[in-house]
Amino acid sequence: MAELRLLGVRWVSPSAYVLRLERGALQFEPGQYVTLGVAGSTARREYSIYSGCGDPYLEVLIKQVEGGSVSHQLARLPAGAALECDGPFGYFTIPPARRAEPLLFIASGTGIAPFRSLVRSRPSMNYRLLHGVRNAAERYDSAQYPADRYLACLSRVAAADAPPGSYRGRVTDYLRGHPAAPGTACYLCGNSEMIFAAFDILKKQGIAGADLFAEVYF
């Protein structure tokens, strides 16, 4: 377990923020996660890495949840605070043989974190990223993705409030109306309800089980 210093907190919505830490000697594959907690505390949480392999710092994307003691505690830390980091862990990664294939990334909420790490690390991949959120404020760092590769699916907005280029409806609604091409490798990250529903849709569209990969947040 390494002790890392906090470089800063950057809010990306009224309820979510990016924690930036010294990277130290940490090496990881995009798509992996770490466990974090305040030094000296026994409370730890798992967070997907948000930064890219080439970034000189480590970032994680955190949503404040009601009753979530760790998410609120981390948001209030001053720069220079010490955190304990363990990892990296996990296998939600893309092997070299698949990186040239058509890739469909499907995220809900903060489940976009591993995909941002993947895109920052390997921007030349042939990918499309669907991000299911409630409203436009939750399109975390959406301007960092090429417009033709990122689509926000907004489930709780009126037509007048939907930004240009977005989709009004759940990400699963979009999938039903826009079938994935057979042979597309589909990676899903977020809440279990979305993932299970999307799996059923994609399988009915002809996506093989060997081309479906998931990281379930809750």
C-alpha positions as CSV (number, residue, x, y, z in Angstrom):
1,M,0.0,0.0,0.0
2,A,1.3,3.4,-1.0
3,E,0.8,6.8,0.7
4,L,0.0,9.5,-1.9
5,R,-0.5,13.2,-1.4
6,L,-3.6,15.0,-2.6
7,L,-3.0,17.5,-5.3
8,G,-6.5,18.9,-5.5
9,V,-10.3,18.4,-5.9
10,R,-12.1,19.4,-9.1
11,W,-15.9,19.4,-9.2
12,V,-17.4,18.2,-12.4
13,S,-21.0,18.4,-11.4
14,P,-22.9,19.6,-8.3
15,S,-22.5,16.1,-6.8
16,A,-19.4,14.6,-8.4
17,Y,-15.7,15.5,-8.3
18,V,-12.3,14.4,-9.5
19,L,-9.7,13.6,-6.9
20,R,-6.2,14.2,-8.2
21,L,-3.3,12.6,-6.4
22,E,0.5,12.2,-6.8
23,R,1.0,9.1,-8.8
24,G,4.3,8.0,-7.3
25,A,5.5,4.8,-8.8
26,L,2.0,3.5,-9.6
27,Q,1.7,1.6,-12.9
28,F,-1.6,0.4,-14.2
29,E,-3.6,-0.7,-17.2
30,P,-6.5,1.6,-18.2
31,G,-9.7,0.0,-16.9
32,Q,-8.2,-1.0,-13.6
33,Y,-9.2,0.4,-10.1
34,V,-7.6,1.3,-6.8
35,T,-8.8,1.4,-3.2
36,L,-8.4,4.7,-1.5
37,G,-8.9,6.0,2.1
38,V,-7.6,8.7,4.3
39,A,-4.2,7.8,5.9
40,G,-4.9,6.3,9.3
41,S,-8.5,5.4,8.7
42,T,-9.8,1.9,8.2
43,A,-12.5,3.1,5.7
44,R,-11.6,2.2,2.1
45,R,-13.5,2.4,-1.1
46,E,-12.8,1.1,-4.6
47,Y,-12.6,3.7,-7.5
48,S,-11.9,3.1,-11.1
49,I,-8.8,5.1,-12.4
50,Y,-10.0,8.2,-14.3
51,S,-6.6,9.4,-15.6
52,G,-4.6,8.0,-18.5
53,C,-1.4,5.9,-18.4
54,G,0.6,8.9,-19.6
55,D,-0.6,11.4,-17.1
56,P,1.9,12.3,-14.3
57,Y,-0.8,12.1,-11.7
58,L,-3.5,9.7,-10.5
59,E,-7.2,10.7,-10.8
60,V,-10.4,9.0,-9.7
61,L,-14.0,10.2,-10.3
62,I,-16.2,10.1,-7.1
63,K,-19.9,10.8,-6.7
64,Q,-21.1,12.0,-3.3
65,V,-23.8,9.7,-2.1
66,E,-26.3,10.3,0.7
67,G,-24.9,8.6,3.8
68,G,-21.6,7.9,2.1
69,S,-19.0,8.9,4.7
70,V,-15.9,8.3,2.6
71,S,-17.1,10.3,-0.5
72,H,-17.9,13.3,1.7
73,Q,-14.7,13.0,3.7
74,L,-12.5,12.9,0.6
75,A,-14.3,15.9,-0.9
76,R,-13.3,18.0,2.1
77,L,-9.6,17.2,2.2
78,P,-7.1,20.0,1.7
79,A,-4.3,19.8,-0.8
80,G,-1.3,17.9,0.7
81,A,-3.5,15.5,2.7
82,A,-2.2,11.9,2.8
83,L,-4.2,9.1,1.3
84,E,-3.5,5.4,1.3
85,C,-3.8,3.7,-2.1
86,D,-3.8,0.0,-2.8
87,G,-3.7,-1.6,-6.2
88,P,-4.2,-1.5,-9.1
89,F,-6.7,-4.3,-9.4
90,G,-9.1,-5.7,-11.9
91,Y,-9.3,-7.1,-15.4
92,F,-11.7,-4.6,-17.2
93,T,-9.0,-3.9,-19.7
94,I,-8.7,-4.2,-23.5
95,P,-6.1,-6.7,-24.8
96,P,-3.9,-5.6,-27.7
97,A,-5.6,-8.0,-30.1
98,R,-8.9,-6.1,-29.6
99,R,-7.7,-2.5,-29.8
100,A,-8.2,-2.3,-33.6
101,E,-11.7,-3.8,-33.5
102,P,-14.9,-1.7,-33.4
103,L,-15.5,-1.0,-29.7
104,L,-18.7,0.1,-28.0
105,F,-18.3,1.6,-24.5
106,I,-21.5,1.9,-22.5
107,A,-21.5,3.7,-19.2
108,S,-24.0,5.0,-16.6
109,G,-23.0,7.8,-14.2
110,T,-19.5,7.6,-12.8
111,G,-19.2,4.3,-14.7
112,I,-17.6,6.4,-17.4
113,A,-14.3,6.5,-15.3
114,P,-12.5,3.5,-16.8
115,F,-13.5,4.6,-20.3
116,R,-12.0,8.0,-19.9
117,S,-8.8,6.3,-18.7
118,L,-8.9,4.0,-21.8
119,V,-9.5,6.9,-24.2
120,R,-6.8,9.1,-22.7
121,S,-4.4,6.2,-22.9
122,R,-5.2,5.0,-26.4
123,P,-7.1,7.7,-28.3
124,S,-6.6,6.0,-31.6
125,M,-9.0,3.2,-30.7
126,N,-12.1,2.7,-32.9
127,Y,-14.6,3.4,-30.2
128,R,-18.1,4.9,-29.6
129,L,-18.9,5.9,-26.0
130,L,-22.5,6.0,-24.8
131,H,-23.0,7.8,-21.4
132,G,-26.3,7.4,-19.6
133,V,-26.9,10.2,-17.1
134,R,-30.0,12.0,-15.7
135,N,-29.2,15.5,-17.0
136,A,-26.6,17.6,-18.9
137,A,-24.8,18.6,-15.7
138,E,-23.7,14.9,-15.3
139,R,-21.8,14.7,-18.6
140,Y,-18.5,14.6,-16.8
141,D,-15.8,16.2,-18.9
142,S,-17.8,15.5,-22.0
143,A,-15.9,18.2,-24.0
144,Q,-12.8,16.1,-23.8
145,Y,-14.2,13.5,-26.2
146,P,-14.5,13.9,-30.0
147,A,-18.1,14.8,-30.7
148,D,-18.5,11.9,-33.2
149,R,-17.4,9.4,-30.5
150,Y,-19.3,10.5,-27.4
151,L,-23.1,10.5,-26.9
152,A,-24.9,11.5,-23.7
153,C,-28.2,9.8,-23.1
154,L,-30.2,12.0,-20.8
155,S,-33.0,10.3,-19.0
156,R,-34.5,13.2,-17.1
157,V,-34.6,16.3,-19.2
158,A,-37.2,18.3,-21.1
159,A,-36.7,18.8,-24.8
160,A,-35.9,22.4,-24.3
161,D,-33.1,21.5,-21.9
162,A,-31.3,18.8,-24.0
163,P,-28.0,20.1,-25.4
164,P,-27.4,19.7,-29.1
165,G,-26.1,16.3,-30.1
166,S,-27.5,14.5,-27.0
167,Y,-30.2,11.8,-26.9
168,R,-33.3,12.1,-24.7
169,G,-33.9,8.8,-23.0
170,R,-32.0,6.0,-21.3
171,V,-28.9,4.5,-22.8
172,T,-30.9,1.2,-23.2
173,D,-33.5,3.1,-25.2
174,Y,-30.8,4.3,-27.5
175,L,-29.4,0.7,-27.9
176,R,-32.8,-0.6,-28.9
177,G,-33.2,1.9,-31.7
178,H,-29.5,1.8,-32.8
179,P,-28.4,-1.8,-32.9
180,A,-24.7,-2.6,-32.5
181,A,-23.1,-4.2,-35.5
182,P,-22.2,-7.9,-35.1
183,G,-18.6,-8.4,-34.1
184,T,-18.5,-5.2,-32.0
185,A,-16.8,-5.7,-28.7
186,C,-19.0,-4.1,-26.1
187,Y,-17.7,-2.9,-22.7
188,L,-20.2,-1.9,-20.1
189,C,-19.7,-0.1,-16.7
190,G,-22.1,1.3,-14.2
191,N,-25.1,0.1,-12.2
192,S,-26.3,-3.5,-12.5
193,E,-29.8,-2.7,-13.7
194,M,-28.4,-0.9,-16.8
195,I,-25.9,-3.7,-17.5
196,F,-28.3,-6.5,-17.3
197,A,-30.8,-4.8,-19.5
198,A,-28.1,-3.8,-22.0
199,F,-26.8,-7.4,-22.1
200,D,-30.2,-8.7,-23.1
201,I,-30.6,-6.0,-25.8
202,L,-27.2,-6.6,-27.3
203,K,-27.5,-10.4,-27.3
204,K,-30.9,-10.1,-29.1
205,Q,-29.1,-7.9,-31.7
206,G,-26.6,-10.7,-32.4
207,I,-23.6,-9.7,-30.1
208,A,-21.9,-12.9,-29.0
209,G,-21.3,-13.5,-25.3
210,A,-17.6,-13.5,-26.0
211,D,-17.8,-9.9,-27.1
212,L,-19.6,-8.7,-23.9
213,F,-17.6,-7.4,-20.9
214,A,-18.8,-5.7,-17.8
215,E,-17.7,-3.9,-14.6
216,V,-20.6,-3.6,-12.2
217,Y,-20.5,-0.7,-9.7
218,F,-23.7,-1.5,-7.7
